[in-house]
Amino acid sequence: MTTVNDIVLIYFEDIPLTFAKIEDINPDIKKGWHHVKLLLLNIPLQVVTWILRDAYIDGDEFTMGGKKMRLEKVVCPEDNSLEEDDEEKDDAPPAKIEQKINENTQNNKVISLLDRKKR
């Protein structure tokens, strides 16, 4: 279920349009409808309030001005790449790690700013 502080992707006519953070959800006078305050994460930031049903907040398609709209909750993907990098580092012998460090730094030059200032 999508709730306050969740990030959603707003689709307009089945095309991803922008991301938004749900700032607040308050009940409407009509049962099953809510005032949903969204912070649109674009430049400049904008705040809008849409009146939506529970199902629309949770991802069902709806229309605005005859145009198809949909909210999709954004879930942070698991980052397995960090674990893989750690495993590779653990498996690498120390000599190989040192060699890699030397390769990365051997073409670098240290330039003294004090020497440049004297000229």
BELSULRA-V333353 format. One record per residue. N is the residue number from 1. PHI is phi in whole degrees, 0 to 359 (NA if undefined). PSI is psi as a letter, one per 30 degrees, with the letter a starting at -180 (* if undefined). BURIAL is I if it has 16 or more other C-alpha atoms within 10 Angstrom, else O. Layout:
<<N	PHI	PSI	BURIAL> <N	PHI	PSI	BURIAL>>
This chain:
<<1	NA	k	O> <2	276	k	I> <3	217	a	I> <4	301	k	O> <5	77	g	O> <6	282	l	O> <7	261	k	I> <8	234	l	I> <9	257	k	I> <10	266	k	I> <11	259	k	I> <12	238	j	I> <13	55	h	O> <14	65	g	O> <15	244	k	O> <16	301	k	O> <17	254	e	O> <18	198	l	O> <19	265	l	I> <20	213	l	I> <21	254	k	I> <22	282	j	I> <23	273	e	I> <24	200	k	O> <25	227	j	I> <26	237	k	O> <27	293	k	O> <28	267	l	O> <29	298	e	O> <30	284	k	O> <31	295	k	O> <32	87	f	O> <33	248	l	I> <34	220	l	I> <35	272	j	I> <36	251	j	I> <37	270	k	I> <38	244	k	I> <39	262	j	I> <40	285	k	I> <41	269	i	I> <42	226	l	O> <43	249	k	O> <44	284	l	O> <45	298	k	O> <46	226	k	O> <47	244	k	O> <48	231	l	O> <49	237	k	O> <50	248	k	O> <51	262	j	I> <52	228	l	I> <53	281	l	I> <54	307	e	O> <55	298	e	O> <56	291	e	I> <57	296	e	I> <58	270	g	I> <59	117	f	I> <60	291	k	O> <61	286	k	I> <62	218	l	I> <63	238	k	O> <64	226	j	O> <65	61	h	O> <66	80	g	O> <67	256	k	O> <68	290	k	O> <69	228	l	I> <70	200	k	I> <71	253	k	I> <72	233	k	I> <73	296	k	I> <74	266	k	O> <75	246	k	O> <76	295	k	O> <77	288	l	O> <78	290	k	O> <79	259	j	O> <80	279	f	O> <81	296	e	O> <82	294	e	O> <83	294	e	O> <84	296	e	O> <85	298	e	O> <86	297	e	O> <87	295	e	O> <88	297	e	O> <89	294	e	O> <90	294	e	O> <91	281	f	O> <92	284	k	O> <93	294	l	O> <94	303	e	O> <95	297	e	O> <96	293	e	O> <97	296	e	O> <98	298	e	O> <99	298	e	O> <100	297	e	O> <101	297	e	O> <102	297	e	O> <103	298	e	O> <104	287	f	O> <105	250	f	O> <106	290	f	O> <107	268	f	O> <108	276	k	O> <109	242	k	O> <110	266	k	O> <111	248	k	O> <112	279	k	O> <113	287	f	O> <114	294	e	O> <115	296	e	O> <116	293	e	O> <117	290	e	O> <118	294	f	O> <119	289	*	O>>
